[in-house]
Amino acid sequence: MNTTYKYPLVEVTWDDAESDDGWDEPPAKLEPAIVTTVGFLVKETDAHILIASTYDGYHTNARIQIPKSIIVKQKIIATTKKKRRKARRLNKPPDEGIF
């Protein structure tokens, strides 16, 4: 993929919280609520990532903050221009070391 973005484009699979309502018997078995989010990784800390679905070059919109402790899998779909330049300089794949 030759497209470059201001932020890395990522796919994150994570175990979401789930709720229901109403009077009912508890389920016999609890299953994980595994979901996938695709978007731009706009911020990352030791504990969380922040993904935005949209950006206009300056602002982001439709953001979701996901705790790293519930992430099952993460994949880089496209890297930033800066990351690609550095990777070329170091002769490494451009997505190495983003997460």
C-alpha positions in Angstrom: 0.0 0.0 0.0 1.6 3.3 -1.0 -0.8 5.6 0.8 0.7 7.6 3.7 -1.2 9.1 6.6 -0.4 11.6 9.4 -1.2 8.8 11.8 -0.7 5.0 11.5 -3.7 3.2 10.3 -4.4 0.2 12.6 -6.7 -2.7 13.1 -7.2 -3.6 16.8 -9.1 -6.7 18.0 -10.2 -6.4 21.7 -12.4 -8.0 24.3 -15.3 -5.6 24.8 -17.6 -5.3 27.9 -21.1 -6.5 27.3 -24.4 -5.8 29.1 -28.1 -6.7 28.8 -31.2 -5.9 30.7 -34.5 -7.6 31.7 -35.4 -10.4 34.0 -33.9 -13.6 32.8 -31.9 -16.6 33.9 -28.1 -16.0 33.8 -26.5 -17.5 30.7 -25.1 -21.0 31.1 -21.8 -20.0 29.6 -20.1 -16.6 29.3 -18.4 -15.9 25.9 -15.9 -13.1 25.2 -17.3 -10.2 23.2 -14.5 -9.9 20.7 -14.7 -6.8 18.5 -12.5 -5.2 15.9 -11.8 -1.5 15.5 -10.0 0.0 12.4 -8.8 3.6 12.5 -5.9 6.1 13.0 -3.7 5.6 16.1 -3.6 9.2 17.3 -2.2 8.7 20.8 -0.6 5.9 22.8 0.4 5.6 26.5 1.7 2.7 28.5 -1.9 1.8 29.4 -4.1 2.9 26.5 -4.4 3.6 22.8 -6.6 6.3 21.2 -8.0 5.5 17.8 -9.9 8.0 15.6 -12.0 7.0 12.6 -11.6 10.3 10.9 -9.1 13.2 10.7 -8.9 16.3 8.6 -5.1 17.0 8.9 -5.6 18.9 12.2 -8.5 17.5 14.1 -9.8 14.0 14.8 -13.3 12.7 15.2 -15.1 9.6 16.4 -12.4 8.6 18.9 -12.3 5.5 21.0 -9.9 4.9 23.9 -9.0 1.2 24.4 -7.1 -0.1 27.5 -4.1 -2.1 26.3 -5.0 -4.8 28.9 -8.0 -5.9 26.8 -6.3 -5.9 23.4 -6.2 -9.4 21.9 -4.4 -8.5 18.6 -3.2 -5.4 16.8 -2.1 -5.0 13.2 -0.6 -2.0 11.4 -2.4 -1.5 8.0 -0.4 1.6 6.9 2.3 3.6 8.4 3.1 7.3 8.5 5.4 9.1 6.0 7.9 9.8 8.8 8.0 6.1 9.8 8.5 5.0 6.2 11.4 7.4 5.7 13.1 6.1 8.9 12.5 2.5 8.0 14.1 3.1 4.6 17.1 4.7 6.3 17.4 1.7 8.7 16.5 -0.9 6.1 13.7 -2.2 8.2 10.0 -2.9 7.6 8.1 0.4 8.2 5.7 -1.0 10.7 8.3 -2.3 13.1 8.2 -0.8 16.5 4.9 1.2 16.3 3.3 -0.9 19.1 
